Amino acid sequence: MIAWYLFLKLHPEHATAEGRAQVVSELRRVAQSAEVQSVSAGAPADAHALAAWDLGACFCFASLDACNRFLASPSMRALHDEFLAPRVLVQKSWSFEA
């Protein structure tokens, strides 16, 4: 299994409870793809993480190929280009074998 981790630092005007909830909702909506086995997303649980990030998400896939297909999909590209780009200051992501 592959776990793809996504961390987002939002623009201040989106780094609110409502702004975070909107992003989490969109991440979960896009994660309804057949490629995604599971997703969890939310705000940091401790002050140290909150100082660096506004949101974190973990998407799980059966394989790296499935992960790459999802990341290249039109729905994920639209999420990134149209929804996240205007809201996000910094985005980091990594994939790991789990």
C-alpha positions in Angstrom: 0.0 0.0 0.0 1.1 3.6 -0.7 0.3 6.5 1.6 0.5 9.9 0.0 0.7 12.7 2.6 -0.3 16.3 1.7 0.4 19.3 3.9 -1.0 22.7 3.3 -0.2 26.2 4.6 -3.1 28.4 3.7 -3.3 32.1 3.0 -4.3 33.9 6.2 -7.8 34.7 4.9 -8.4 31.0 4.3 -6.7 29.8 7.5 -9.9 29.9 9.5 -12.1 27.1 10.8 -14.5 27.6 7.8 -11.6 27.8 5.3 -10.1 24.6 6.6 -13.4 22.9 6.5 -14.0 23.9 2.9 -10.6 22.5 1.9 -11.1 19.2 3.8 -14.5 18.8 2.1 -13.0 19.3 -1.3 -10.2 16.8 -0.6 -12.7 14.2 0.5 -14.9 14.9 -2.5 -12.0 14.3 -4.9 -10.9 11.3 -2.9 -14.1 9.4 -3.9 -12.1 8.2 -6.9 -11.9 4.5 -7.4 -8.1 4.8 -7.1 -8.3 6.0 -3.4 -8.7 3.3 -0.8 -9.1 5.7 2.1 -8.5 9.3 3.0 -8.1 11.2 6.3 -7.7 15.0 6.5 -7.9 17.6 9.2 -6.2 20.4 11.2 -3.0 19.8 13.1 -3.4 18.2 16.5 -0.6 20.1 18.3 0.9 23.6 18.5 4.1 22.6 16.8 2.3 21.2 13.7 -0.1 24.2 13.7 2.9 26.6 13.5 4.0 25.0 10.2 0.7 23.7 8.6 -3.0 24.5 8.5 -4.1 21.1 7.2 -2.8 17.6 6.6 -4.2 14.7 4.6 -3.3 11.1 4.0 -4.6 9.3 0.9 -4.0 5.5 0.7 -3.7 3.6 -2.6 -3.1 0.0 -3.6 0.0 0.9 -5.5 2.3 3.7 -6.6 0.8 3.4 -10.1 -2.7 4.0 -8.6 -1.4 7.0 -6.7 0.2 8.5 -9.8 -3.0 7.9 -11.9 -5.0 9.7 -9.2 -2.6 12.6 -9.0 -2.6 13.0 -12.8 -6.4 12.7 -13.0 -8.5 15.6 -14.3 -10.4 15.9 -11.0 -7.2 16.2 -9.0 -5.7 18.6 -11.5 -8.8 20.8 -11.3 -8.7 20.6 -7.5 -5.1 21.8 -7.5 -5.4 24.4 -10.2 -8.8 25.9 -9.6 -9.5 25.3 -5.9 -6.2 25.0 -4.0 -4.0 27.3 -5.9 -5.7 30.5 -4.8 -5.9 29.3 -1.2 -2.5 27.8 -0.5 0.8 29.5 0.3 2.9 26.3 0.6 2.1 22.8 -0.3 4.3 19.7 0.4 3.6 16.1 -0.4 5.4 12.8 -0.1 4.5 9.2 -0.8 5.6 6.3 1.4 5.1 2.5 1.4 2.9 1.6 4.2 
